């Protein structure tokens, strides 16, 4: 079984990105890291992960949690820069 560090190193994800994915899906960070590790390998997976992060931005904004929304927005922008969609 891979550790969270193994997944982060392999997929070039940050702990913060994985935490957002875990929050959106309601699963533990290590499970989210393993899931995301596979998803970043495909265009569809990158789109799904991006949508997860954008959903959290929207939810935080709707709840008036503007700091959290801004943090999620910055993480999403970094994720999209690190995992550009080529097609």
Jmol script that loads the backbone (N, CA, C; Angstrom):
load data "model"
ATOM      1  N   UNK A   1       0.844  -1.180   0.000  1.00  0.00           N
ATOM      2  CA  UNK A   1       0.000   0.000   0.000  1.00  0.00           C
ATOM      3  C   UNK A   1       0.888   1.242   0.000  1.00  0.00           C
ATOM      4  N   UNK A   2       0.487   2.204  -0.814  1.00  0.00           N
ATOM      5  CA  UNK A   2       1.242   3.441  -0.905  1.00  0.00           C
ATOM      6  C   UNK A   2       0.915   4.357   0.269  1.00  0.00           C
ATOM      7  N   UNK A   3       1.923   5.075   0.710  1.00  0.00           N
ATOM      8  CA  UNK A   3       1.684   6.082   1.745  1.00  0.00           C
ATOM      9  C   UNK A   3       1.243   7.369   1.062  1.00  0.00           C
ATOM     10  N   UNK A   4       0.747   8.306   1.857  1.00  0.00           N
ATOM     11  CA  UNK A   4       0.331   9.586   1.282  1.00  0.00           C
ATOM     12  C   UNK A   4       1.532  10.287   0.648  1.00  0.00           C
ATOM     13  N   UNK A   5       2.704  10.180   1.259  1.00  0.00           N
ATOM     14  CA  UNK A   5       3.919  10.807   0.710  1.00  0.00           C
ATOM     15  C   UNK A   5       4.266  10.189  -0.641  1.00  0.00           C
ATOM     16  N   UNK A   6       4.162   8.854  -0.769  1.00  0.00           N
ATOM     17  CA  UNK A   6       4.429   8.192  -2.051  1.00  0.00           C
ATOM     18  C   UNK A   6       3.514   8.741  -3.135  1.00  0.00           C
ATOM     19  N   UNK A   7       2.245   8.858  -2.819  1.00  0.00           N
ATOM     20  CA  UNK A   7       1.275   9.367  -3.789  1.00  0.00           C
ATOM     21  C   UNK A   7       1.565  10.811  -4.170  1.00  0.00           C
ATOM     22  N   UNK A   8       1.861  11.628  -3.180  1.00  0.00           N
ATOM     23  CA  UNK A   8       2.151  13.038  -3.444  1.00  0.00           C
ATOM     24  C   UNK A   8       3.378  13.184  -4.324  1.00  0.00           C
ATOM     25  N   UNK A   9       4.403  12.406  -4.035  1.00  0.00           N
ATOM     26  CA  UNK A   9       5.629  12.475  -4.825  1.00  0.00           C
ATOM     27  C   UNK A   9       5.401  11.983  -6.250  1.00  0.00           C
ATOM     28  N   UNK A  10       4.646  10.923  -6.397  1.00  0.00           N
ATOM     29  CA  UNK A  10       4.405  10.320  -7.708  1.00  0.00           C
ATOM     30  C   UNK A  10       3.541  11.214  -8.591  1.00  0.00           C
ATOM     31  N   UNK A  11       2.531  11.827  -8.020  1.00  0.00           N
ATOM     32  CA  UNK A  11       1.547  12.588  -8.797  1.00  0.00           C
ATOM     33  C   UNK A  11       1.832  14.078  -8.848  1.00  0.00           C
ATOM     34  N   UNK A  12       2.798  14.525  -8.113  1.00  0.00           N
ATOM     35  CA  UNK A  12       3.099  15.949  -8.048  1.00  0.00           C
ATOM     36  C   UNK A  12       1.908  16.748  -7.527  1.00  0.00           C
ATOM     37  N   UNK A  13       1.241  16.204  -6.513  1.00  0.00           N
ATOM     38  CA  UNK A  13       0.153  16.895  -5.841  1.00  0.00           C
ATOM     39  C   UNK A  13       0.666  17.439  -4.512  1.00  0.00           C
ATOM     40  N   UNK A  14       0.029  18.485  -4.044  1.00  0.00           N
ATOM     41  CA  UNK A  14       0.401  19.014  -2.737  1.00  0.00           C
ATOM     42  C   UNK A  14      -0.542  18.447  -1.680  1.00  0.00           C
ATOM     43  N   UNK A  15      -0.113  18.509  -0.446  1.00  0.00           N
ATOM     44  CA  UNK A  15      -0.973  18.058   0.649  1.00  0.00           C
ATOM     45  C   UNK A  15      -2.258  18.883   0.701  1.00  0.00           C
ATOM     46  N   UNK A  16      -2.161  20.179   0.413  1.00  0.00           N
ATOM     47  CA  UNK A  16      -3.348  21.036   0.414  1.00  0.00           C
ATOM     48  C   UNK A  16      -4.334  20.623  -0.672  1.00  0.00           C
ATOM     49  N   UNK A  17      -3.827  20.292  -1.854  1.00  0.00           N
ATOM     50  CA  UNK A  17      -4.708  19.840  -2.936  1.00  0.00           C
ATOM     51  C   UNK A  17      -5.420  18.548  -2.541  1.00  0.00           C
ATOM     52  N   UNK A  18      -4.665  17.634  -1.973  1.00  0.00           N
ATOM     53  CA  UNK A  18      -5.253  16.367  -1.533  1.00  0.00           C
ATOM     54  C   UNK A  18      -6.285  16.606  -0.441  1.00  0.00           C
ATOM     55  N   UNK A  19      -6.021  17.536   0.454  1.00  0.00           N
ATOM     56  CA  UNK A  19      -6.983  17.844   1.516  1.00  0.00           C
ATOM     57  C   UNK A  19      -8.289  18.373   0.944  1.00  0.00           C
ATOM     58  N   UNK A  20      -8.207  19.202  -0.102  1.00  0.00           N
ATOM     59  CA  UNK A  20      -9.432  19.692  -0.743  1.00  0.00           C
ATOM     60  C   UNK A  20     -10.212  18.549  -1.384  1.00  0.00           C
ATOM     61  N   UNK A  21      -9.496  17.659  -2.045  1.00  0.00           N
ATOM     62  CA  UNK A  21     -10.147  16.507  -2.676  1.00  0.00           C
ATOM     63  C   UNK A  21     -10.799  15.629  -1.614  1.00  0.00           C
ATOM     64  N   UNK A  22     -10.086  15.406  -0.523  1.00  0.00           N
ATOM     65  CA  UNK A  22     -10.628  14.596   0.570  1.00  0.00           C
ATOM     66  C   UNK A  22     -11.875  15.253   1.161  1.00  0.00           C
ATOM     67  N   UNK A  23     -11.826  16.568   1.328  1.00  0.00           N
ATOM     68  CA  UNK A  23     -12.982  17.281   1.874  1.00  0.00           C
ATOM     69  C   UNK A  23     -14.191  17.147   0.938  1.00  0.00           C
ATOM     70  N   UNK A  24     -13.957  17.315  -0.347  1.00  0.00           N
ATOM     71  CA  UNK A  24     -15.057  17.244  -1.309  1.00  0.00           C
ATOM     72  C   UNK A  24     -15.685  15.852  -1.363  1.00  0.00           C
ATOM     73  N   UNK A  25     -14.842  14.824  -1.301  1.00  0.00           N
ATOM     74  CA  UNK A  25     -15.348  13.458  -1.443  1.00  0.00           C
ATOM     75  C   UNK A  25     -15.738  12.820  -0.121  1.00  0.00           C
ATOM     76  N   UNK A  26     -15.295  13.421   0.986  1.00  0.00           N
ATOM     77  CA  UNK A  26     -15.618  12.872   2.300  1.00  0.00           C
ATOM     78  C   UNK A  26     -14.843  11.606   2.626  1.00  0.00           C
ATOM     79  N   UNK A  27     -13.631  11.508   2.099  1.00  0.00           N
ATOM     80  CA  UNK A  27     -12.780  10.342   2.359  1.00  0.00           C
ATOM     81  C   UNK A  27     -11.488  10.805   3.025  1.00  0.00           C
ATOM     82  N   UNK A  28     -10.762   9.893   3.683  1.00  0.00           N
ATOM     83  CA  UNK A  28      -9.493  10.269   4.327  1.00  0.00           C
ATOM     84  C   UNK A  28      -8.461  10.766   3.312  1.00  0.00           C
ATOM     85  N   UNK A  29      -7.545  11.593   3.786  1.00  0.00           N
ATOM     86  CA  UNK A  29      -6.518  12.159   2.911  1.00  0.00           C
ATOM     87  C   UNK A  29      -5.730  11.094   2.155  1.00  0.00           C
ATOM     88  N   UNK A  30      -5.321  10.030   2.833  1.00  0.00           N
ATOM     89  CA  UNK A  30      -4.505   9.019   2.158  1.00  0.00           C
ATOM     90  C   UNK A  30      -5.295   8.343   1.036  1.00  0.00           C
ATOM     91  N   UNK A  31      -6.583   8.131   1.233  1.00  0.00           N
ATOM     92  CA  UNK A  31      -7.417   7.537   0.194  1.00  0.00           C
ATOM     93  C   UNK A  31      -7.602   8.524  -0.960  1.00  0.00           C
ATOM     94  N   UNK A  32      -7.793   9.795  -0.621  1.00  0.00           N
ATOM     95  CA  UNK A  32      -7.923  10.830  -1.649  1.00  0.00           C
ATOM     96  C   UNK A  32      -6.644  10.941  -2.465  1.00  0.00           C
ATOM     97  N   UNK A  33      -5.503  10.819  -1.800  1.00  0.00           N
ATOM     98  CA  UNK A  33      -4.217  10.885  -2.507  1.00  0.00           C
ATOM     99  C   UNK A  33      -4.088   9.728  -3.492  1.00  0.00           C
ATOM    100  N   UNK A  34      -4.466   8.543  -3.068  1.00  0.00           N
ATOM    101  CA  UNK A  34      -4.384   7.385  -3.957  1.00  0.00           C
ATOM    102  C   UNK A  34      -5.351   7.527  -5.134  1.00  0.00           C
ATOM    103  N   UNK A  35      -6.541   7.991  -4.860  1.00  0.00           N
ATOM    104  CA  UNK A  35      -7.525   8.191  -5.913  1.00  0.00           C
ATOM    105  C   UNK A  35      -7.031   9.251  -6.905  1.00  0.00           C
ATOM    106  N   UNK A  36      -6.577  10.383  -6.380  1.00  0.00           N
ATOM    107  CA  UNK A  36      -6.114  11.483  -7.227  1.00  0.00           C
ATOM    108  C   UNK A  36      -4.906  11.085  -8.056  1.00  0.00           C
ATOM    109  N   UNK A  37      -4.101  10.207  -7.497  1.00  0.00           N
ATOM    110  CA  UNK A  37      -2.900   9.729  -8.196  1.00  0.00           C
ATOM    111  C   UNK A  37      -3.292   9.096  -9.536  1.00  0.00           C
ATOM    112  N   UNK A  38      -4.357   8.336  -9.535  1.00  0.00           N
ATOM    113  CA  UNK A  38      -4.840   7.739 -10.773  1.00  0.00           C
ATOM    114  C   UNK A  38      -5.552   8.744 -11.664  1.00  0.00           C
ATOM    115  N   UNK A  39      -6.312   9.631 -11.051  1.00  0.00           N
ATOM    116  CA  UNK A  39      -7.096  10.578 -11.837  1.00  0.00           C
ATOM    117  C   UNK A  39      -6.248  11.583 -12.604  1.00  0.00           C
ATOM    118  N   UNK A  40      -5.115  11.995 -12.053  1.00  0.00           N
ATOM    119  CA  UNK A  40      -4.291  12.992 -12.757  1.00  0.00           C
ATOM    120  C   UNK A  40      -3.619  12.419 -13.999  1.00  0.00           C
ATOM    121  N   UNK A  41      -3.769  11.130 -14.221  1.00  0.00           N
ATOM    122  CA  UNK A  41      -3.168  10.491 -15.387  1.00  0.00           C
ATOM    123  C   UNK A  41      -4.013  10.670 -16.647  1.00  0.00           C
ATOM    124  N   UNK A  42      -5.258  11.132 -16.491  1.00  0.00           N
ATOM    125  CA  UNK A  42      -6.135  11.295 -17.650  1.00  0.00           C
ATOM    126  C   UNK A  42      -6.714  12.701 -17.687  1.00  0.00           C
ATOM    127  N   UNK A  43      -7.094  13.123 -18.868  1.00  0.00           N
ATOM    128  CA  UNK A  43      -7.719  14.431 -19.050  1.00  0.00           C
ATOM    129  C   UNK A  43      -9.021  14.506 -18.246  1.00  0.00           C
ATOM    130  N   UNK A  44      -9.810  13.445 -18.328  1.00  0.00           N
ATOM    131  CA  UNK A  44     -11.081  13.408 -17.619  1.00  0.00           C
ATOM    132  C   UNK A  44     -10.872  13.493 -16.110  1.00  0.00           C
ATOM    133  N   UNK A  45      -9.841  12.813 -15.622  1.00  0.00           N
ATOM    134  CA  UNK A  45      -9.535  12.845 -14.195  1.00  0.00           C
ATOM    135  C   UNK A  45      -9.120  14.229 -13.729  1.00  0.00           C
ATOM    136  N   UNK A  46      -8.305  14.906 -14.535  1.00  0.00           N
ATOM    137  CA  UNK A  46      -7.891  16.272 -14.195  1.00  0.00           C
ATOM    138  C   UNK A  46      -9.111  17.190 -14.168  1.00  0.00           C
ATOM    139  N   UNK A  47     -10.005  17.020 -15.141  1.00  0.00           N
ATOM    140  CA  UNK A  47     -11.241  17.811 -15.152  1.00  0.00           C
ATOM    141  C   UNK A  47     -12.083  17.550 -13.906  1.00  0.00           C
ATOM    142  N   UNK A  48     -12.197  16.290 -13.517  1.00  0.00           N
ATOM    143  CA  UNK A  48     -12.969  15.935 -12.331  1.00  0.00           C
ATOM    144  C   UNK A  48     -12.378  16.572 -11.078  1.00  0.00           C
ATOM    145  N   UNK A  49     -11.068  16.461 -10.913  1.00  0.00           N
ATOM    146  CA  UNK A  49     -10.416  17.036  -9.737  1.00  0.00           C
ATOM    147  C   UNK A  49     -10.547  18.557  -9.721  1.00  0.00           C
ATOM    148  N   UNK A  50     -10.429  19.178 -10.889  1.00  0.00           N
ATOM    149  CA  UNK A  50     -10.608  20.629 -10.988  1.00  0.00           C
ATOM    150  C   UNK A  50     -12.021  21.010 -10.573  1.00  0.00           C
ATOM    151  N   UNK A  51     -12.998  20.245 -11.031  1.00  0.00           N
ATOM    152  CA  UNK A  51     -14.389  20.525 -10.661  1.00  0.00           C
ATOM    153  C   UNK A  51     -14.622  20.348  -9.165  1.00  0.00           C
ATOM    154  N   UNK A  52     -13.985  19.350  -8.554  1.00  0.00           N
ATOM    155  CA  UNK A  52     -14.081  19.186  -7.102  1.00  0.00           C
ATOM    156  C   UNK A  52     -13.632  20.463  -6.400  1.00  0.00           C
ATOM    157  N   UNK A  53     -12.488  20.979  -6.838  1.00  0.00           N
ATOM    158  CA  UNK A  53     -11.931  22.167  -6.194  1.00  0.00           C
ATOM    159  C   UNK A  53     -12.815  23.383  -6.430  1.00  0.00           C
ATOM    160  N   UNK A  54     -13.321  23.533  -7.648  1.00  0.00           N
ATOM    161  CA  UNK A  54     -14.207  24.661  -7.941  1.00  0.00           C
ATOM    162  C   UNK A  54     -15.514  24.565  -7.161  1.00  0.00           C
ATOM    163  N   UNK A  55     -16.009  23.346  -6.962  1.00  0.00           N
ATOM    164  CA  UNK A  55     -17.205  23.155  -6.131  1.00  0.00           C
ATOM    165  C   UNK A  55     -16.971  23.669  -4.718  1.00  0.00           C
ATOM    166  N   UNK A  56     -15.793  23.379  -4.175  1.00  0.00           N
ATOM    167  CA  UNK A  56     -15.483  23.833  -2.812  1.00  0.00           C
ATOM    168  C   UNK A  56     -15.376  25.349  -2.739  1.00  0.00           C
ATOM    169  N   UNK A  57     -14.852  25.963  -3.797  1.00  0.00           N
ATOM    170  CA  UNK A  57     -14.797  27.430  -3.841  1.00  0.00           C
ATOM    171  C   UNK A  57     -16.210  27.987  -3.782  1.00  0.00           C
ATOM    172  N   UNK A  58     -17.086  27.433  -4.599  1.00  0.00           N
ATOM    173  CA  UNK A  58     -18.476  27.896  -4.647  1.00  0.00           C
ATOM    174  C   UNK A  58     -19.191  27.673  -3.313  1.00  0.00           C
ATOM    175  N   UNK A  59     -19.013  26.503  -2.720  1.00  0.00           N
ATOM    176  CA  UNK A  59     -19.672  26.201  -1.448  1.00  0.00           C
ATOM    177  C   UNK A  59     -19.190  27.136  -0.345  1.00  0.00           C
ATOM    178  N   UNK A  60     -17.881  27.369  -0.291  1.00  0.00           N
ATOM    179  CA  UNK A  60     -17.340  28.254   0.742  1.00  0.00           C
ATOM    180  C   UNK A  60     -17.842  29.687   0.540  1.00  0.00           C
ATOM    181  N   UNK A  61     -17.924  30.120  -0.701  1.00  0.00           N
ATOM    182  CA  UNK A  61     -18.425  31.463  -0.994  1.00  0.00           C
ATOM    183  C   UNK A  61     -19.883  31.598  -0.567  1.00  0.00           C
ATOM    184  N   UNK A  62     -20.690  30.576  -0.882  1.00  0.00           N
ATOM    185  CA  UNK A  62     -22.107  30.607  -0.509  1.00  0.00           C
ATOM    186  C   UNK A  62     -22.297  30.656   1.005  1.00  0.00           C
ATOM    187  N   UNK A  63     -21.381  30.041   1.757  1.00  0.00           N
ATOM    188  CA  UNK A  63     -21.471  30.043   3.224  1.00  0.00           C
ATOM    189  C   UNK A  63     -20.829  31.281   3.844  1.00  0.00           C
ATOM    190  N   UNK A  64     -20.269  32.136   2.998  1.00  0.00           N
ATOM    191  CA  UNK A  64     -19.624  33.344   3.505  1.00  0.00           C
ATOM    192  C   UNK A  64     -18.228  33.104   4.049  1.00  0.00           C
ATOM    193  N   UNK A  65     -17.642  31.963   3.736  1.00  0.00           N
ATOM    194  CA  UNK A  65     -16.285  31.624   4.184  1.00  0.00           C
ATOM    195  C   UNK A  65     -15.295  32.080   3.109  1.00  0.00           C
ATOM    196  N   UNK A  66     -15.112  33.402   3.034  1.00  0.00           N
ATOM    197  CA  UNK A  66     -14.368  33.985   1.934  1.00  0.00           C
ATOM    198  C   UNK A  66     -12.879  33.659   1.964  1.00  0.00           C
ATOM    199  N   UNK A  67     -12.294  33.536   3.147  1.00  0.00           N
ATOM    200  CA  UNK A  67     -10.885  33.146   3.242  1.00  0.00           C
ATOM    201  C   UNK A  67     -10.687  31.730   2.707  1.00  0.00           C
ATOM    202  N   UNK A  68     -11.560  30.846   3.110  1.00  0.00           N
ATOM    203  CA  UNK A  68     -11.491  29.459   2.652  1.00  0.00           C
ATOM    204  C   UNK A  68     -11.701  29.392   1.137  1.00  0.00           C
ATOM    205  N   UNK A  69     -12.646  30.169   0.637  1.00  0.00           N
ATOM    206  CA  UNK A  69     -12.908  30.192  -0.805  1.00  0.00           C
ATOM    207  C   UNK A  69     -11.685  30.686  -1.562  1.00  0.00           C
ATOM    208  N   UNK A  70     -11.054  31.727  -1.064  1.00  0.00           N
ATOM    209  CA  UNK A  70      -9.865  32.270  -1.728  1.00  0.00           C
ATOM    210  C   UNK A  70      -8.715  31.262  -1.705  1.00  0.00           C
ATOM    211  N   UNK A  71      -8.537  30.585  -0.575  1.00  0.00           N
ATOM    212  CA  UNK A  71      -7.493  29.569  -0.453  1.00  0.00           C
ATOM    213  C   UNK A  71      -7.740  28.436  -1.459  1.00  0.00           C
ATOM    214  N   UNK A  72      -8.984  27.968  -1.540  1.00  0.00           N
ATOM    215  CA  UNK A  72      -9.324  26.905  -2.481  1.00  0.00           C
ATOM    216  C   UNK A  72      -9.136  27.371  -3.921  1.00  0.00           C
ATOM    217  N   UNK A  73      -9.470  28.632  -4.200  1.00  0.00           N
ATOM    218  CA  UNK A  73      -9.306  29.182  -5.548  1.00  0.00           C
ATOM    219  C   UNK A  73      -7.829  29.208  -5.944  1.00  0.00           C
ATOM    220  N   UNK A  74      -6.967  29.604  -5.020  1.00  0.00           N
ATOM    221  CA  UNK A  74      -5.529  29.629  -5.294  1.00  0.00           C
ATOM    222  C   UNK A  74      -4.982  28.221  -5.521  1.00  0.00           C
ATOM    223  N   UNK A  75      -5.440  27.265  -4.702  1.00  0.00           N
ATOM    224  CA  UNK A  75      -5.000  25.879  -4.888  1.00  0.00           C
ATOM    225  C   UNK A  75      -5.470  25.327  -6.224  1.00  0.00           C
ATOM    226  N   UNK A  76      -6.680  25.657  -6.600  1.00  0.00           N
ATOM    227  CA  UNK A  76      -7.214  25.199  -7.880  1.00  0.00           C
ATOM    228  C   UNK A  76      -6.413  25.790  -9.039  1.00  0.00           C
ATOM    229  N   UNK A  77      -6.078  27.053  -8.962  1.00  0.00           N
ATOM    230  CA  UNK A  77      -5.290  27.703 -10.013  1.00  0.00           C
ATOM    231  C   UNK A  77      -3.916  27.049 -10.125  1.00  0.00           C
ATOM    232  N   UNK A  78      -3.312  26.742  -8.992  1.00  0.00           N
ATOM    233  CA  UNK A  78      -2.003  26.087  -9.016  1.00  0.00           C
ATOM    234  C   UNK A  78      -2.116  24.678  -9.594  1.00  0.00           C
ATOM    235  N   UNK A  79      -3.176  23.954  -9.197  1.00  0.00           N
ATOM    236  CA  UNK A  79      -3.401  22.611  -9.727  1.00  0.00           C
ATOM    237  C   UNK A  79      -3.561  22.657 -11.245  1.00  0.00           C
ATOM    238  N   UNK A  80      -4.334  23.607 -11.740  1.00  0.00           N
ATOM    239  CA  UNK A  80      -4.557  23.706 -13.183  1.00  0.00           C
ATOM    240  C   UNK A  80      -3.264  24.078 -13.916  1.00  0.00           C
ATOM    241  N   UNK A  81      -2.424  24.886 -13.294  1.00  0.00           N
ATOM    242  CA  UNK A  81      -1.140  25.236 -13.907  1.00  0.00           C
ATOM    243  C   UNK A  81      -0.199  24.037 -13.927  1.00  0.00           C
ATOM    244  N   UNK A  82      -0.239  23.235 -12.874  1.00  0.00           N
ATOM    245  CA  UNK A  82       0.636  22.057 -12.785  1.00  0.00           C
ATOM    246  C   UNK A  82       0.143  20.890 -13.634  1.00  0.00           C
ATOM    247  N   UNK A  83      -1.163  20.871 -13.935  1.00  0.00           N
ATOM    248  CA  UNK A  83      -1.761  19.762 -14.685  1.00  0.00           C
ATOM    249  C   UNK A  83      -2.609  20.329 -15.820  1.00  0.00           C
ATOM    250  N   UNK A  84      -1.924  20.975 -16.794  1.00  0.00           N
ATOM    251  CA  UNK A  84      -2.679  21.611 -17.892  1.00  0.00           C
ATOM    252  C   UNK A  84      -3.366  20.580 -18.778  1.00  0.00           C
ATOM    253  N   UNK A  85      -4.516  20.963 -19.269  1.00  0.00           N
ATOM    254  CA  UNK A  85      -5.253  20.101 -20.209  1.00  0.00           C
ATOM    255  C   UNK A  85      -4.718  20.398 -21.608  1.00  0.00           C
ATOM    256  N   UNK A  86      -4.215  19.391 -22.257  1.00  0.00           N
ATOM    257  CA  UNK A  86      -3.572  19.596 -23.552  1.00  0.00           C
ATOM    258  C   UNK A  86      -4.506  19.399 -24.726  1.00  0.00           C
ATOM    259  N   UNK A  87      -5.693  18.890 -24.498  1.00  0.00           N
ATOM    260  CA  UNK A  87      -6.604  18.636 -25.623  1.00  0.00           C
ATOM    261  C   UNK A  87      -7.876  19.409 -25.447  1.00  0.00           C
TER     262      UNK A  87
END
end "model"
wireframe off; spacefill off
backbone 0.3
color backbone group
